[in-house]
């Protein structure tokens, strides 16, 4: 549990925040062209269909890029924060925080395997990612 700014759900993002609160993060999929869609919206950005369905993600992702924020806003309890773009296995990119790893470049390899976790913040639950455990561990 951390403190800090909490995103305000809109009608389009409310199902997303409900899914993270249930710890089953879901994104939209287009029923016409099959595209995975993030961020939430009312129609498919590829084919403009409004025939969309929410489906839980696998939770697997890879690290696409990151910045280490050494001076987060004072409202954050944490001293340092890794702000990252991750590629979900579903094929969409999401801005998130990386947790469970030292905020140093040597610990963060682009393309490294990540897995979904959740961080309670106020009355929301934010999706965060941590390094994936190896199969053998
Ligand atoms: Zn579509």
Boltz pocket constraint, residues with backbone or C-beta under 6 A from the ligand:
constraints:
  - pocket:
      binder: B
      contacts: [[A, 30], [A, 31], [A, 32], [A, 33], [A, 34], [A, 35], [A, 44], [A, 45], [A, 46], [A, 47], [A, 48], [A, 49]]
      max_distance: 6.0
